[in-house]
Amino acid sequence: MTTAVELIRAPGLAPAPYAYAATAPASCRLIHLAGACPLTPQGETAALGDVAGQTRICLENLETALAAAGAELTDVIGSRVLVATTERADLIAAWDVVAAHFDAHDVPSTLVGVTVLGYPGQLVEIEAVAAVAG
C-alpha cells in the first residue's frame, strides 16, 4: 500500500534518525490517535518495569488503533513518545524500539521524558497522527 505521507529532510540541520517534517495532500483524511499505552486487552499495564517491552506493546496497540481507522504505520505523519523517566538511557531504550518498528518510515517524532503517566506502572505512551488518502 502506498502512503500519502511525504517525509521531508531538512538540509542544513543536524543529521537525525527521523525526518524533520512531513506533509500530506490537502485531500487526505487526518487521524488523531489517543496515546497508545502498554495495556493488555484486559486493561492491565504490561511489561512492568521494562521500558523497551512497554514500548513494543504501545506500538502494537498503536497499529491496532491505526487499522481500526483504516491506516497503517506508513500513514503516520508525526509521533510523540513519552517516557516516565529522568534517565537518558530509558529514553534511548524506548527510541531504539520505536525506530526499529517504524524502520524506513522515520516520521518526525519527539521523544520526551515526563514525570508520570496515567496508568499504574506505566512507563511509555506513544501519540501519533496519520494521514490517509481521501
TORSEMI-585026 format. One record per residue (C-alpha): x, y, z; residue number from 1. Coordinates in nm, 3 decimals. Layout:
N
<atom><xx>X</xx><yy>Y</yy><zz>Z</zz><domi>NUM</domi></atom>
...
END
This chain:
134
<atom><xx>0.000</xx><yy>0.000</yy><zz>0.000</zz><domi>1</domi></atom>
<atom><xx>0.136</xx><yy>0.341</yy><zz>-0.088</zz><domi>2</domi></atom>
<atom><xx>0.115</xx><yy>0.624</yy><zz>0.156</zz><domi>3</domi></atom>
<atom><xx>0.013</xx><yy>0.985</yy><zz>0.103</zz><domi>4</domi></atom>
<atom><xx>0.270</xx><yy>1.094</yy><zz>0.361</zz><domi>5</domi></atom>
<atom><xx>0.586</xx><yy>1.258</yy><zz>0.230</zz><domi>6</domi></atom>
<atom><xx>0.880</xx><yy>1.271</yy><zz>0.470</zz><domi>7</domi></atom>
<atom><xx>1.090</xx><yy>1.584</yy><zz>0.435</zz><domi>8</domi></atom>
<atom><xx>1.463</xx><yy>1.603</yy><zz>0.506</zz><domi>9</domi></atom>
<atom><xx>1.598</xx><yy>1.943</yy><zz>0.608</zz><domi>10</domi></atom>
<atom><xx>1.940</xx><yy>2.019</yy><zz>0.459</zz><domi>11</domi></atom>
<atom><xx>2.135</xx><yy>2.244</yy><zz>0.690</zz><domi>12</domi></atom>
<atom><xx>2.004</xx><yy>2.082</yy><zz>1.009</zz><domi>13</domi></atom>
<atom><xx>2.196</xx><yy>1.823</yy><zz>1.207</zz><domi>14</domi></atom>
<atom><xx>2.157</xx><yy>1.464</yy><zz>1.089</zz><domi>15</domi></atom>
<atom><xx>1.880</xx><yy>1.292</yy><zz>1.285</zz><domi>16</domi></atom>
<atom><xx>1.730</xx><yy>0.942</yy><zz>1.292</zz><domi>17</domi></atom>
<atom><xx>1.396</xx><yy>1.086</yy><zz>1.178</zz><domi>18</domi></atom>
<atom><xx>1.259</xx><yy>1.324</yy><zz>0.917</zz><domi>19</domi></atom>
<atom><xx>1.237</xx><yy>1.685</yy><zz>1.028</zz><domi>20</domi></atom>
<atom><xx>0.896</xx><yy>1.736</yy><zz>0.870</zz><domi>21</domi></atom>
<atom><xx>0.620</xx><yy>1.551</yy><zz>0.688</zz><domi>22</domi></atom>
<atom><xx>0.334</xx><yy>1.654</yy><zz>0.466</zz><domi>23</domi></atom>
<atom><xx>0.028</xx><yy>1.504</yy><zz>0.300</zz><domi>24</domi></atom>
<atom><xx>-0.205</xx><yy>1.641</yy><zz>0.032</zz><domi>25</domi></atom>
<atom><xx>-0.499</xx><yy>1.854</yy><zz>0.145</zz><domi>26</domi></atom>
<atom><xx>-0.734</xx><yy>1.580</yy><zz>0.023</zz><domi>27</domi></atom>
<atom><xx>-0.613</xx><yy>1.344</yy><zz>0.296</zz><domi>28</domi></atom>
<atom><xx>-0.817</xx><yy>1.242</yy><zz>0.597</zz><domi>29</domi></atom>
<atom><xx>-0.626</xx><yy>1.304</yy><zz>0.921</zz><domi>30</domi></atom>
<atom><xx>-0.645</xx><yy>1.050</yy><zz>1.201</zz><domi>31</domi></atom>
<atom><xx>-0.555</xx><yy>1.173</yy><zz>1.551</zz><domi>32</domi></atom>
<atom><xx>-0.481</xx><yy>0.879</yy><zz>1.776</zz><domi>33</domi></atom>
<atom><xx>-0.504</xx><yy>0.879</yy><zz>2.152</zz><domi>34</domi></atom>
<atom><xx>-0.180</xx><yy>0.792</yy><zz>2.324</zz><domi>35</domi></atom>
<atom><xx>-0.111</xx><yy>0.421</yy><zz>2.282</zz><domi>36</domi></atom>
<atom><xx>-0.047</xx><yy>0.270</yy><zz>2.623</zz><domi>37</domi></atom>
<atom><xx>0.115</xx><yy>-0.060</yy><zz>2.725</zz><domi>38</domi></atom>
<atom><xx>-0.216</xx><yy>-0.216</yy><zz>2.823</zz><domi>39</domi></atom>
<atom><xx>-0.335</xx><yy>-0.573</yy><zz>2.778</zz><domi>40</domi></atom>
<atom><xx>-0.681</xx><yy>-0.633</yy><zz>2.628</zz><domi>41</domi></atom>
<atom><xx>-0.799</xx><yy>-0.670</yy><zz>2.989</zz><domi>42</domi></atom>
<atom><xx>-0.677</xx><yy>-0.317</yy><zz>3.071</zz><domi>43</domi></atom>
<atom><xx>-0.377</xx><yy>-0.414</yy><zz>3.282</zz><domi>44</domi></atom>
<atom><xx>-0.036</xx><yy>-0.250</yy><zz>3.245</zz><domi>45</domi></atom>
<atom><xx>0.201</xx><yy>-0.498</yy><zz>3.080</zz><domi>46</domi></atom>
<atom><xx>0.580</xx><yy>-0.537</yy><zz>3.094</zz><domi>47</domi></atom>
<atom><xx>0.610</xx><yy>-0.367</yy><zz>3.433</zz><domi>48</domi></atom>
<atom><xx>0.950</xx><yy>-0.205</yy><zz>3.482</zz><domi>49</domi></atom>
<atom><xx>1.054</xx><yy>-0.271</yy><zz>3.120</zz><domi>50</domi></atom>
<atom><xx>1.076</xx><yy>0.041</yy><zz>2.903</zz><domi>51</domi></atom>
<atom><xx>1.158</xx><yy>-0.149</yy><zz>2.583</zz><domi>52</domi></atom>
<atom><xx>0.884</xx><yy>-0.407</yy><zz>2.649</zz><domi>53</domi></atom>
<atom><xx>0.624</xx><yy>-0.139</yy><zz>2.716</zz><domi>54</domi></atom>
<atom><xx>0.732</xx><yy>0.046</yy><zz>2.402</zz><domi>55</domi></atom>
<atom><xx>0.676</xx><yy>-0.268</yy><zz>2.191</zz><domi>56</domi></atom>
<atom><xx>0.329</xx><yy>-0.314</yy><zz>2.339</zz><domi>57</domi></atom>
<atom><xx>0.245</xx><yy>0.054</yy><zz>2.279</zz><domi>58</domi></atom>
<atom><xx>0.345</xx><yy>0.015</yy><zz>1.914</zz><domi>59</domi></atom>
<atom><xx>0.135</xx><yy>-0.300</yy><zz>1.876</zz><domi>60</domi></atom>
<atom><xx>-0.163</xx><yy>-0.116</yy><zz>2.028</zz><domi>61</domi></atom>
<atom><xx>-0.094</xx><yy>0.184</yy><zz>1.803</zz><domi>62</domi></atom>
<atom><xx>-0.105</xx><yy>-0.042</yy><zz>1.497</zz><domi>63</domi></atom>
<atom><xx>-0.435</xx><yy>-0.191</yy><zz>1.616</zz><domi>64</domi></atom>
<atom><xx>-0.586</xx><yy>0.157</yy><zz>1.652</zz><domi>65</domi></atom>
<atom><xx>-0.448</xx><yy>0.260</yy><zz>1.312</zz><domi>66</domi></atom>
<atom><xx>-0.602</xx><yy>-0.049</yy><zz>1.148</zz><domi>67</domi></atom>
<atom><xx>-0.940</xx><yy>0.029</yy><zz>1.307</zz><domi>68</domi></atom>
<atom><xx>-0.920</xx><yy>0.372</yy><zz>1.141</zz><domi>69</domi></atom>
<atom><xx>-0.817</xx><yy>0.229</yy><zz>0.804</zz><domi>70</domi></atom>
<atom><xx>-0.448</xx><yy>0.318</yy><zz>0.831</zz><domi>71</domi></atom>
<atom><xx>-0.111</xx><yy>0.162</yy><zz>0.898</zz><domi>72</domi></atom>
<atom><xx>0.229</xx><yy>0.269</yy><zz>1.031</zz><domi>73</domi></atom>
<atom><xx>0.341</xx><yy>0.412</yy><zz>0.696</zz><domi>74</domi></atom>
<atom><xx>0.046</xx><yy>0.655</yy><zz>0.715</zz><domi>75</domi></atom>
<atom><xx>0.176</xx><yy>0.812</yy><zz>1.037</zz><domi>76</domi></atom>
<atom><xx>0.276</xx><yy>1.172</yy><zz>0.972</zz><domi>77</domi></atom>
<atom><xx>0.414</xx><yy>1.250</yy><zz>1.320</zz><domi>78</domi></atom>
<atom><xx>0.455</xx><yy>1.099</yy><zz>1.665</zz><domi>79</domi></atom>
<atom><xx>0.539</xx><yy>1.182</yy><zz>2.024</zz><domi>80</domi></atom>
<atom><xx>0.698</xx><yy>0.925</yy><zz>2.255</zz><domi>81</domi></atom>
<atom><xx>0.655</xx><yy>0.989</yy><zz>2.627</zz><domi>82</domi></atom>
<atom><xx>0.873</xx><yy>0.802</yy><zz>2.876</zz><domi>83</domi></atom>
<atom><xx>0.829</xx><yy>0.835</yy><zz>3.253</zz><domi>84</domi></atom>
<atom><xx>1.195</xx><yy>0.869</yy><zz>3.350</zz><domi>85</domi></atom>
<atom><xx>1.478</xx><yy>1.101</yy><zz>3.440</zz><domi>86</domi></atom>
<atom><xx>1.733</xx><yy>0.870</yy><zz>3.276</zz><domi>87</domi></atom>
<atom><xx>1.854</xx><yy>0.931</yy><zz>2.920</zz><domi>88</domi></atom>
<atom><xx>1.922</xx><yy>0.554</yy><zz>2.888</zz><domi>89</domi></atom>
<atom><xx>1.547</xx><yy>0.489</yy><zz>2.924</zz><domi>90</domi></atom>
<atom><xx>1.473</xx><yy>0.742</yy><zz>2.651</zz><domi>91</domi></atom>
<atom><xx>1.725</xx><yy>0.572</yy><zz>2.423</zz><domi>92</domi></atom>
<atom><xx>1.582</xx><yy>0.227</yy><zz>2.502</zz><domi>93</domi></atom>
<atom><xx>1.234</xx><yy>0.345</yy><zz>2.402</zz><domi>94</domi></atom>
<atom><xx>1.361</xx><yy>0.525</yy><zz>2.093</zz><domi>95</domi></atom>
<atom><xx>1.556</xx><yy>0.221</yy><zz>1.972</zz><domi>96</domi></atom>
<atom><xx>1.235</xx><yy>0.016</yy><zz>1.973</zz><domi>97</domi></atom>
<atom><xx>1.035</xx><yy>0.293</yy><zz>1.801</zz><domi>98</domi></atom>
<atom><xx>1.300</xx><yy>0.346</yy><zz>1.532</zz><domi>99</domi></atom>
<atom><xx>1.326</xx><yy>-0.027</yy><zz>1.461</zz><domi>100</domi></atom>
<atom><xx>0.947</xx><yy>-0.063</yy><zz>1.444</zz><domi>101</domi></atom>
<atom><xx>0.895</xx><yy>0.230</yy><zz>1.206</zz><domi>102</domi></atom>
<atom><xx>1.205</xx><yy>0.122</yy><zz>1.008</zz><domi>103</domi></atom>
<atom><xx>1.246</xx><yy>0.331</yy><zz>0.690</zz><domi>104</domi></atom>
<atom><xx>0.930</xx><yy>0.533</yy><zz>0.764</zz><domi>105</domi></atom>
<atom><xx>1.119</xx><yy>0.756</yy><zz>1.007</zz><domi>106</domi></atom>
<atom><xx>0.846</xx><yy>1.011</yy><zz>1.076</zz><domi>107</domi></atom>
<atom><xx>0.905</xx><yy>1.341</yy><zz>1.256</zz><domi>108</domi></atom>
<atom><xx>0.897</xx><yy>1.248</yy><zz>1.622</zz><domi>109</domi></atom>
<atom><xx>0.950</xx><yy>1.399</yy><zz>1.962</zz><domi>110</domi></atom>
<atom><xx>1.094</xx><yy>1.196</yy><zz>2.249</zz><domi>111</domi></atom>
<atom><xx>1.010</xx><yy>1.335</yy><zz>2.592</zz><domi>112</domi></atom>
<atom><xx>1.091</xx><yy>1.235</yy><zz>2.948</zz><domi>113</domi></atom>
<atom><xx>0.794</xx><yy>1.301</yy><zz>3.177</zz><domi>114</domi></atom>
<atom><xx>0.730</xx><yy>1.272</yy><zz>3.547</zz><domi>115</domi></atom>
<atom><xx>0.440</xx><yy>1.028</yy><zz>3.546</zz><domi>116</domi></atom>
<atom><xx>0.189</xx><yy>0.867</yy><zz>3.309</zz><domi>117</domi></atom>
<atom><xx>-0.174</xx><yy>0.776</yy><zz>3.370</zz><domi>118</domi></atom>
<atom><xx>-0.180</xx><yy>0.403</yy><zz>3.450</zz><domi>119</domi></atom>
<atom><xx>-0.013</xx><yy>0.234</yy><zz>3.748</zz><domi>120</domi></atom>
<atom><xx>0.332</xx><yy>0.114</yy><zz>3.641</zz><domi>121</domi></atom>
<atom><xx>0.307</xx><yy>0.283</yy><zz>3.300</zz><domi>122</domi></atom>
<atom><xx>0.644</xx><yy>0.397</yy><zz>3.166</zz><domi>123</domi></atom>
<atom><xx>0.568</xx><yy>0.465</yy><zz>2.797</zz><domi>124</domi></atom>
<atom><xx>0.294</xx><yy>0.624</yy><zz>2.587</zz><domi>125</domi></atom>
<atom><xx>0.303</xx><yy>0.697</yy><zz>2.214</zz><domi>126</domi></atom>
<atom><xx>0.086</xx><yy>0.958</yy><zz>2.042</zz><domi>127</domi></atom>
<atom><xx>0.051</xx><yy>0.977</yy><zz>1.666</zz><domi>128</domi></atom>
<atom><xx>-0.127</xx><yy>1.148</yy><zz>1.379</zz><domi>129</domi></atom>
<atom><xx>-0.180</xx><yy>0.967</yy><zz>1.049</zz><domi>130</domi></atom>
<atom><xx>-0.293</xx><yy>1.083</yy><zz>0.705</zz><domi>131</domi></atom>
<atom><xx>-0.474</xx><yy>0.862</yy><zz>0.454</zz><domi>132</domi></atom>
<atom><xx>-0.584</xx><yy>0.944</yy><zz>0.101</zz><domi>133</domi></atom>
<atom><xx>-0.938</xx><yy>1.070</yy><zz>0.051</zz><domi>134</domi></atom>
END
